[in-house]
């Protein structure tokens, strides 16, 4: 067999491999995207959802998760297609991804505090958790994430781009690729540790407070149980989100001990379960467990054919 024929076969095998790997990640992404979009539509379809602080926070979380999942899949497909971007374009994509990624843990903190107030201070819940206060909390979360992105941009500007022959990247676009100096990497590690440590402390303290409230005879045991389980699931979400931030370090360690074919399988498995799945977990947590959302969500998921929601408009 000639070298040209062997090269053509190799090229065909590589192309088929890329298509298969892209399909393995794109199909779950489309499914998760459809569920999240349906959930978002559900949360805007009834006044009871639009006028409740709990569901407003959930809507904000789902928007961030859906955008983050979409941007991650876009960068994954660009890498799979061996498409190299310019530094400015990649920088915009990375900063948008970082922004949406940071919104999730901070929103989980606010949602956990809302559940804590609902269980431990039920008489003051309507006074503390108002629509106005919820809007302020969301603005604060967005402001913190925007400030974080601004700091990252300022750190990027310190890199001597004028010394480059071209702004075309030599590698594929990704978060780690845009750490163009040691200061950017150090800042990212410090900020990530601070955010996740703070979120873990707040959610854990909220969980302990709910557990203490469960001992009170005057407390609704069913509500306490639901709140406790919700907070536990928030901790799971936070843990999965933390895994996604150290994903590259884990992959780098595995890459030194396994073959390329096994590494590709592990990479795609990690991508689906560590990066994509947490972005759809909120829909499962609230969509299936919440008695108010579930009938409406199932109604929309079934294209309004069979189920009739029990919530009045």
ChimeraX attribute file (.defattr): number of C-alpha atoms within 10 A of each C-alpha:
attribute: neighborCount
match mode: 1-to-1
recipient: residues
	/A:1	5
	/A:2	7
	/A:3	8
	/A:4	9
	/A:5	10
	/A:6	11
	/A:7	11
	/A:8	12
	/A:9	12
	/A:10	12
	/A:11	12
	/A:12	12
	/A:13	12
	/A:14	12
	/A:15	14
	/A:16	12
	/A:17	14
	/A:18	17
	/A:19	14
	/A:20	12
	/A:21	17
	/A:22	18
	/A:23	13
	/A:24	14
	/A:25	18
	/A:26	17
	/A:27	11
	/A:28	15
	/A:29	22
	/A:30	14
	/A:31	12
	/A:32	20
	/A:33	20
	/A:34	15
	/A:35	20
	/A:36	24
	/A:37	16
	/A:38	18
	/A:39	28
	/A:40	20
	/A:41	14
	/A:42	22
	/A:43	20
	/A:44	16
	/A:45	14
	/A:46	15
	/A:47	12
	/A:48	15
	/A:49	19
	/A:50	16
	/A:51	13
	/A:52	15
	/A:53	20
	/A:54	19
	/A:55	18
	/A:56	20
	/A:57	20
	/A:58	22
	/A:59	23
	/A:60	15
	/A:61	24
	/A:62	23
	/A:63	19
	/A:64	21
	/A:65	27
	/A:66	23
	/A:67	18
	/A:68	24
	/A:69	24
	/A:70	18
	/A:71	18
	/A:72	21
	/A:73	20
	/A:74	14
	/A:75	20
	/A:76	19
	/A:77	19
	/A:78	16
	/A:79	18
	/A:80	16
	/A:81	14
	/A:82	13
	/A:83	13
	/A:84	15
	/A:85	18
	/A:86	15
	/A:87	18
	/A:88	12
	/A:89	12
	/A:90	21
	/A:91	20
	/A:92	12
	/A:93	19
	/A:94	21
	/A:95	19
	/A:96	16
	/A:97	23
	/A:98	19
	/A:99	22
	/A:100	22
	/A:101	21
	/A:102	25
	/A:103	23
	/A:104	23
	/A:105	25
	/A:106	24
	/A:107	22
	/A:108	24
	/A:109	24
	/A:110	20
	/A:111	24
	/A:112	27
	/A:113	19
	/A:114	19
	/A:115	26
	/A:116	25
	/A:117	20
	/A:118	20
	/A:119	24
	/A:120	20
	/A:121	13
	/A:122	14
	/A:123	11
	/A:124	11
	/A:125	16
	/A:126	13
	/A:127	10
	/A:128	16
	/A:129	18
	/A:130	15
	/A:131	17
	/A:132	11
	/A:133	13
	/A:134	20
	/A:135	14
	/A:136	12
	/A:137	16
	/A:138	20
	/A:139	12
	/A:140	13
	/A:141	20
	/A:142	18
	/A:143	13
	/A:144	16
	/A:145	19
	/A:146	19
	/A:147	13
	/A:148	18
	/A:149	19
	/A:150	14
	/A:151	14
	/A:152	21
	/A:153	15
	/A:154	11
	/A:155	18
	/A:156	18
	/A:157	11
	/A:158	12
	/A:159	12
	/A:160	9
	/A:161	12
	/A:162	8
	/A:163	8
	/A:164	8
	/A:165	7
	/A:166	11
	/A:167	14
	/A:168	14
	/A:169	15
	/A:170	12
	/A:171	13
	/A:172	19
	/A:173	24
	/A:174	18
	/A:175	18
	/A:176	12
	/A:177	15
	/A:178	17
	/A:179	18
	/A:180	15
	/A:181	12
	/A:182	10
	/A:183	14
	/A:184	20
	/A:185	15
	/A:186	12
	/A:187	16
	/A:188	17
	/A:189	13
	/A:190	11
	/A:191	13
	/A:192	16
	/A:193	14
	/A:194	12
	/A:195	14
	/A:196	19
	/A:197	12
	/A:198	15
	/A:199	22
	/A:200	19
	/A:201	12
	/A:202	17
	/A:203	24
	/A:204	18
	/A:205	15
	/A:206	24
	/A:207	23
	/A:208	15
	/A:209	16
	/A:210	23
	/A:211	17
	/A:212	12
	/A:213	19
	/A:214	20
	/A:215	11
	/A:216	11
	/A:217	8
	/A:218	8
	/A:219	14
	/A:220	12
	/A:221	15
	/A:222	10
	/A:223	15
	/A:224	22
	/A:225	14
	/A:226	14
	/A:227	21
	/A:228	23
	/A:229	14
	/A:230	19
	/A:231	25
	/A:232	16
	/A:233	15
	/A:234	24
	/A:235	21
	/A:236	14
	/A:237	21
	/A:238	22
	/A:239	16
	/A:240	19
	/A:241	23
	/A:242	19
	/A:243	16
	/A:244	20
	/A:245	18
	/A:246	12
	/A:247	16
	/A:248	14
	/A:249	12
	/A:250	14
	/A:251	14
	/A:252	11
	/A:253	10
	/A:254	15
	/A:255	16
	/A:256	10
	/A:257	9
	/A:258	12
	/A:259	10
	/A:260	11
	/A:261	9
	/A:262	11
	/A:263	17
	/A:264	15
	/A:265	12
	/A:266	15
	/A:267	18
	/A:268	16
	/A:269	14
	/A:270	18
	/A:271	18
	/A:272	16
	/A:273	14
	/A:274	19
	/A:275	23
	/A:276	26
	/A:277	20
	/A:278	21
	/A:279	29
	/A:280	23
	/A:281	20
	/A:282	22
	/A:283	24
	/A:284	14
	/A:285	14
	/A:286	18
	/A:287	21
	/A:288	15
	/A:289	13
	/A:290	12
	/A:291	12
	/A:292	16
	/A:293	24
	/A:294	19
	/A:295	18
	/A:296	23
	/A:297	26
	/A:298	20
	/A:299	18
	/A:300	20
	/A:301	16
	/A:302	11
	/A:303	11
	/A:304	13
	/A:305	9
	/A:306	10
	/A:307	15
	/A:308	12
	/A:309	17
	/A:310	13
	/A:311	13
	/A:312	7
	/A:313	9
